[in-house]
Amino acid sequence: MTVRDVDHGYEALFRRLAQRNQGRVVDVGVMGQEGAGIYEGTGLTVADVASFHEFGRGVPERSFIRAYVDENREQIENTLRRMAQKVIKGEVRSFDAGLELIGQRIQNEIKKRIKAGIEPALAQSTIDRKGSKPPLIDTGQLINSITYELRQIAEGA
């Protein structure tokens, strides 16, 4: 029995996509200038506080990034696939433009997730101290620090 591997143009398609992509990805989170800011006079950066909540370091875990990605992985992958197809067809002017749209969308959806309330609920003593119930929202500094950026990935990574 002979097995033949027929490409049907996929190799060329992925070469074109890689050429247009040029090793760019989109990151969404608390980073850059926003993440480096001092959180409400605590001496900690906003990125530090985000990390404590995201991973439950010293506070109950309230994942607002990883949980979003886990719950929406299939949707994110489908969106990336559709965007890549539009870039290849020339329907989107550049891969970066598509990544910008995806970054904005995920940034907004993570903020919406926080506003809807992330479990576990706050302790009553915390609610009394801050005067409101939603976790991760006090002055708005953390939620307003969620951003996205395009970055270059190292070749061969």
N, C-alpha and C positions, 0 to 999 in steps of 0.2 A: 504494500500500500504506500502510495506517495502522498506526502502532505505538502501543499503549496501555501505559502504565506503571501496573500495578495493585499497590497497596501491601500488601494483605492484613493490615494492622494492624502492620507492622514499625515504622513511624514512631512510632506511639503506644507500642509496646513499648520502643523505645530511649529515648523521652522519659521513661517511667516508670523505666527502669533508670538513666538519668543523674540523675534526681531522687533516687532511693534511694542511688546511689553518691556523689553530692555531691562529685565530683572527688577521691575518695580512691584511693590506690594503696598497695601494700605493697612495701617495700624490704627486701632481705635482704643482709647483709654484715657487715663490721666497721665499726661506726659508733657514734655517740653516746658515752655515758660509757665504754662498754667499749673503743671504738676510741681514745679520748683518753688512756687509761692509758699509763703508761710501760712499755715492753717490757723486762722482765728487767734493769732497771738500765742500759739502753743509752743512754738519753737520747732515744731514738726512741719515737714512739707506736706502739701496737699496730696502728693503721691504717696507719702508714708501713710497718711490716714486712710487713703483709698485702699492701699495694700492691706492694712490691718483689718478693714471690713471685708475685703474680697476674700481673704484667706483665714479670717477668724483668729487673728493674733491679738490676744488680750481682750477681745470683744467677741460676741457671737458672730459667726460667719454669716455675712449678707452679701453673697456674690452677685454683683450687678453686671459683670462683664462675662466671666466664664459661664455662668448659668444661662445668660442670654445666648451665647454661642452654642452651648450644648442643646438648648431647646429649639434653636433655629438653624442648626447646622445644615440640614437638607435644603432649606430655603436659601441660605447664604450660598451654598454650592451651586444651586440652580441659577441664582442671580449672576454669579461669576461666570458660569457656563454661557448663559444667554448674552451677557455683556461681551465675552470673548468672541462669540459668533458675530455679534454686531460689529465689532472692531474688524474682524476678518472680512466681512462683507462691505466694510466702509460706511456702515450706518451710524457709527459713532466716530467722531473726528480723531480720537486718539485713545490709546489704552489708558493713559493718565486721566482723561476726561471721564471715562467709565469708572475708574477707581475712585475718583473724587465723588461721583454720585453715590457709589456704594458706601464710601466712608461717611458721607453726610447722612445717609439713610440709617446706618447702624448707630451712629452717634445719637440721632434723634430717637430711635427706638429704645436705646439704653436709658436715655433720660426719661422717656415715657414710662419705662418699667420702674424706675425709681419713684416717680411721682405716684404710680399706682400702689406702691407699698411693697417692700420686700420683707419676707419672713426671716427670722422670727420678729414678732411685735416687740416694741420697746418695753422695758420694765416701767411700771407705774412711776417709780422714782425719777426716771429719765424724762418721762412725759411731763411730770410736775416741774422738773428743773427747766426744761426747754420750752414748755408751754404748747407743745404740739405733738401729734402722734406719729407722723410718717418717719420711718427710719431713714437715715442718710440725708435728711433735709433739715437743716437748721437755719443757717444764714443764706444757703444757696451756693456757698463757695465750692463745695465738692461737685455738685451737679453741673455748675457752670464751668468747671475745669475739665469736663469730659470733651475730648476733641479727637480729631483724626489727623493723620499725616501720611503722605506718600513717602516711601523711602526706597532706596536702592539696596537690593540684597547682594551679598558677595557672590561673585561668580563661582559656580560649583557648589553652592550651598543648597 
